[in-house]
Amino acid sequence: MNLEDMDISFESTRPVTEEKEHKSRLDQMIDDGYEFVQEDRMEYVLLDTPKNRELLTKLVKSKFPSLDISKWENWCLRKTDKFQLRSFECYIRDLNELKTLMDEMKQVSEDED
């Protein structure tokens, strides 16, 4: 699972709106306890910390209780001794959990119509 979908597109037709939505998501994650560092004006990266690993594990296990994370990947941040959490590999031991999630997504989609 890749954890790098945090940037705002400069080609957007609604950059101000998207920046506000982005900040709202970021603020919510910070409120939930996730630890970030600001790389530049528009980019925040998720730090590789025990707390972030614990929160991410709890998040994905809420949808896939049988999930086991086998590998975490990170990159060293420029000019610091910190690491950015980039991705993780996992196994879902009970594939029926995928069906349950797909059914939930289908229900949400139908409710929106």
Order of alpha helices (4+ residues) and beta strands (2+ residues): alpha-beta-beta-alpha-beta-beta-alpha
